[in-house]
């Protein structure tokens, strides 16, 4: 959240973020003149100015701010690329946070371009997360056996020479599973059980169905505590498109990576003070380790205070307990990821024009719906987030569970017609 506290304040600080009256909600930053001013402010004062500074211990944070802004804007130039190359000259002497910020940017904006530099730096990584970021970069556009074998050998040496905390060990395990994924038969055969009213019975449950390639948006549907799926006024099943892609598109186990699959505890709604999330109510979510066992399991009789995988496993139907992707939230929580929520957005969609997920905006790993704001007066025109929040309210409870599921890897947005055959209609 350091980035939110620094770069996003800089991005939005020059105008009133949003306001609400009896008739409308509006975001002044959406007005075209403010959008243009914001873009120039980011480019001039955050990117170009900061990257013009000599890279020293005292200017690392300036460069990190520029890295994050480059990710948000998806911006590249030949001069910026040359500056990034120079950062490798002293990278082994830079702080771990700087190293990770640089690697985040390279993964997000420069696939494959810095492969030679990353290979040279890999054995100099100071911690497990930095090593994993290097490894993921190398695999991003080259998952050949030779590349995976090289990373495996380097990882074995790294682990043998480092003291690994529980979080470090978990990152190492997740990386090994990324190198050699376990075989599974896919999730579609499990959907009837996951969507039955016998799963998490008595709870409101939101299901977010996604593609393995998070460059394509998914959809969210809502089941009430009686097992009925919320419907529209024409009796069709309610759904709303939702993006689960992070700005970096890193895998789930790394900070600022894509939204993990699996079960989240849904813990009511709030209105964020962060301008880029905006004024529409967001859905608060918690992962194992991020919240206590009693709270997550909704069971006050639980005496244990230390999380064990079996506690989470018992929430899943028996037929689903060997399907590893449904445990991603548990491992992400153990590693230390936090503050993944379901929210709207005020970010300028033009930054992502031409992307397969446009007009959705990526996040730091949250679930994000599409919101339209008028460029003329800043009024909120349409909000998928408001529709989702209202559907959850109609279920009777805003406390329950939220489940993210990758259904397959088709290269297109998820459609409701793909899910309807698995729903038990009432």
C-alpha angles and dihedrals in degrees: 000000000000088000092054090051095052116020100034092050088053092048097051104027097098098069142034105275105211143329140191135211134172094280108032150009117228139178114208092199089069092067108109096239090053092046090053092046091049093052093051091046092054094045097044105032104028106030110026097030096047096044089050090066118094109259107250137140089271095050099044092101091052090056091045090054089052091049091055093047090051089055092049093049095036083224127166137174135167091247092052091048090053090050090052090053090054091054089069090064090076101016096118088058095047124098119273090245091056092048091051093046090052092047091049089055095046091051091048101044111013111047111183097350096103098038095121092051093047093050089052092049098043097090090047095059109130099210142018096260092052090049090050091050090053091047093049090050091054092049094045094090100008120051094159120144090249093056093046091048091051091052092045092054092046091048092052090054092045094051092046092056101042137070105237123205120211089267092048091050090051092051089050091050092049091050091052089051089050090052093049110017117204115249118252137168095235131259102268094088088055097050097088090060095042091050096045121104088243090072113088087346118204093024134104105243129192115201118203111194114200143170121250084238099066091196084092122066122242132203136249126216129183130226119193125224091266092058097256121132115232113252137201122244089268089057093251118134112271116239137158128198113250134183121220097181123117123216090251095040087216116157120275099262095063126078111266090014127135120297110281121241119240138055126337125184108242109219110181131275137294139178110239126229089211110103097213091058092048136200101302112108112265126209113244114225133186133194129207110283089022087076133022125275094246092051095046094047091039088227120126091188094069109114098185118102098183118077118240126183092237090064090061093038092061090065090064124080111258092249091058100049096094094050103103100198090067088066096059094103090054093052094041089054092048090052090052108258113152144166098045107155139159110252149150127247145232094183115128105263090204089078087072101040109144094024118122090240095051128156087031118085123225121232141196089282103304131123110261133192126200121265126183121210125187116252088206103054106358095245118152105251102181134354128195087186092058090050090052093047091050092049090053090049089052089056087066097240134062090190117079133076139320120203129196117200130178103214098188143317103266111148097238139071117284114258128206090236088070092059103039095079090061097051120099101223120214 
